[in-house]
Amino acid sequence: MGGSTQEAQEEIGYFVAGKLAGFALQGMTALSVNLPAVQAPELEPGTFRVGYLHINVPGVLAGVNQVLAEQGDNVVGQYLSTRGEQGYVVTDAVDPVSPESLKALVENPHTIWLRTWQA
């Protein structure tokens, strides 16, 4: 009964909207039922973020880091979670990740989707 009150319904609306905004604006997936849960810190001003949803197989994270290193992309934070057949890694960088890195990641056969954010 407590969840049926007007006040509770308003709070639920704020909560859901906040979670949706957290993903849309910063790539956070905490408490998600459809994606691995990643609670990255808020994106700092002047930093860049890549969200990479992939098939959960061994070596994907190492491959992501190898691509970024080969292009000289400076990673300052990385957060990974897996759930079943999917993995989600959020990578923060001080400069925009190079187009070559993004292209290589998109073309990886384990990629489901990739998205970038800028603070």
N, C-alpha and C positions, 0 to 999 in steps of 0.2 A: 504494500500500500504506500510506503514512503516514497517510492519512485514515481508514484502517480500524481503527486502534488504539483501545483504550478511552479513552485520554486525548484523542485527537483528536475522537472522537465527543462526549465531554463538552464540549470547547471549542466545537464546532459548536453544541451545544445552548444553551450560555450566549450565544453570539453571536446566534443566531436569536431567542432569548427577549429579549435586550437590544434588538434592532431592533424587535421587536413592541411591547415596552414603550415604547420611544422614540416610536412613533407613537401608541399608545393614550393615553399620559400627556401628550405634548407636541406631537404633530403632525409629528414628524420623519419624513422619507421617504428618508433617505440610503441608497444601495445598493438601493433598491426596483427590482423588475423590472416592476412594473405601474403605477407612478405616477412623475411627474417627481420627481427627487431634490432635496429641500430639506433642508439641514442648518442649521437655525436654532439659535442658542445656547439653552442651558437656560433655561426660563421662570423669571424672577426672582420671588422672593416678593412678593406684592402686585400682580403684573401679570396681564394677561389676554391671551389669544391667540385668534385666529380663523384657522381653516384653511379655505381656499376652493378647491375643485377646480372647474375650469371648462373650457368648450370653448375651445381656443386660437385666438382670433381677435384681430385688432388692436383696441386700445382697451379691453380688459377691465380691465387694471390701472388705467388712468385713470378708468374708471367706478367701480371699487371705491373709489379715493381720493376721488372726487367725492362719493359717497354718504357716506363717513365724515366728510368735511369739512363737508358740509351739516348734519350732525347734531352737529357740534362734538366728534366723537370724537378724542382725542389719541393719534395714532400715534407710537410711539417706536422701532419697528423693523419692517422689512418685507423678506421674502425670497421670491423668485420663481424658478421653474424651469418650463420647458416640455419636453414630449416628444411629438412627433407632434401628435395632435389634442387633447391635454390640457395644461392649465396648472395649476399649484398655487402659490398665494400664501399665505404665513403672515404675519399681521399682529399685532404686539404693541402693546398699549395700556396706559396707566397706570390707566384705569378700565374697567369693563365697557363693551363696545361697546353702544350704545343699541339697544333693541328695534326701533326704526324702521330703523336701518341694517341689522340682521340680516334684517328682513322684506324690505327692498328688495333685498338681495343674494340671498336665497332665491328671490324672484320674478323675478330677472333670467333671461331666456331662455337665457343661456349657462351657467347654474349646473348643475353635476352634483351636488355636495353641499357642505354647509357644516357646520363643527363648531366649538365653542368649548371653551377650556380656561381654568382659573384656577389660579394657583399658590397 
